[in-house]
Structures are given as C-alpha cells and as structure tokens.
Amino acid sequence: MVKNIGSDRAKSIGYFINIISLIDKKLKLPGSSVRMRLIAKDLEKIENFDDGYAMSRYGQEKIIIGLLKKYYHIPERTIQEFF
C-alpha cells in the first residue's frame, strides 16, 4: 500500500473553487460566475485531478494557474498570492 503523507498532497476540486471565489471577491472582475463555471467544467474533464496518488498539489496548482490565466487574463504573480 502506498500512502502520501507529505505536504504536497492533492486537494479536492472544492478547495480550488474556493480559492477562485476568493480571487473573484478580491479583484471584483465582471462575469466571474461564468468563468468559474468554465473552470469547474475543465477541472471535471481532467482525469485524476483530485486523486491524492495520481496528482500532487504542485501539479494541481499549475493546472489551476493555467486555467486562471486562460479565463481571467491575470498575471501568475497575482494568482500565486492566493495559494
């Protein structure tokens, strides 16, 4: 049996949706609910996104950052402040 006990353990999709919601509230961007739904749909399409054994938190963050840059057009440095 393999058990990931490190701090780089994968998080659930809800964890990242909460971060996106926090970004929306802080930056007050228009059309945020639509963008959030698009990101949620993209995350659901990614196989094993919230699997603690197949994906690391670092890998998840890179995917989230890519999606946020795609839909929100904000710099990576701004996104990193919320993690």
C-alpha positions in Angstrom: 0.0 0.0 0.0 1.2 3.5 -0.9 0.3 6.4 1.3 1.1 10.1 0.5 1.7 11.7 3.9 3.7 14.7 2.6 2.6 18.3 2.5 2.3 18.1 -1.3 -0.9 16.0 -1.1 -3.6 16.7 -3.7 -6.6 18.8 -2.7 -10.2 18.4 -3.7 -11.8 20.4 -6.6 -13.8 22.4 -4.0 -10.6 23.7 -2.4 -9.6 25.3 -5.6 -13.1 26.6 -6.4 -13.0 28.4 -3.0 -9.6 30.0 -4.0 -11.1 31.1 -7.3 -14.1 32.5 -5.4 -11.7 34.4 -3.2 -9.8 35.8 -6.2 -13.2 37.0 -7.7 -14.1 38.8 -4.4 -10.7 40.5 -4.1 -10.3 41.5 -7.8 -14.0 42.2 -8.5 -13.9 41.1 -12.1 -17.1 41.2 -14.2 -18.5 37.9 -15.5 -16.8 35.9 -12.8 -19.6 33.3 -12.2 -19.4 32.3 -15.9 -15.7 32.0 -15.7 -15.8 30.0 -12.6 -18.3 27.5 -14.2 -16.0 27.2 -17.2 -13.0 26.4 -14.9 -15.1 23.9 -12.9 -16.1 22.1 -16.1 -12.5 22.0 -17.3 -11.4 20.6 -13.9 -14.0 17.8 -14.1 -12.7 16.8 -17.5 -9.1 16.3 -16.1 -8.8 12.7 -15.2 -7.5 12.1 -11.6 -7.3 15.8 -10.8 -8.3 15.2 -7.2 -6.7 11.8 -6.8 -4.1 12.0 -4.0 -2.0 9.3 -5.5 -2.0 10.3 -9.2 -1.6 14.1 -8.8 0.4 16.3 -6.5 -0.7 19.6 -5.1 2.0 21.3 -7.1 0.6 19.7 -10.3 -2.9 20.8 -9.4 -1.7 24.4 -8.7 0.0 24.5 -12.1 -3.2 23.4 -13.8 -5.3 25.9 -11.9 -2.9 28.7 -12.7 -3.1 27.8 -16.4 -6.9 27.9 -16.3 -7.0 31.2 -14.4 -4.6 32.8 -16.9 -6.7 31.4 -19.7 -10.1 32.7 -18.4 -9.3 35.6 -16.2 -6.2 37.0 -18.0 -4.4 37.9 -14.8 -0.6 37.5 -14.2 0.7 34.4 -12.5 2.3 36.5 -9.7 -1.2 37.8 -8.7 -2.6 34.2 -8.7 0.3 32.9 -6.6 -0.7 35.4 -3.8 -3.8 33.4 -3.2 -2.2 30.0 -2.7 
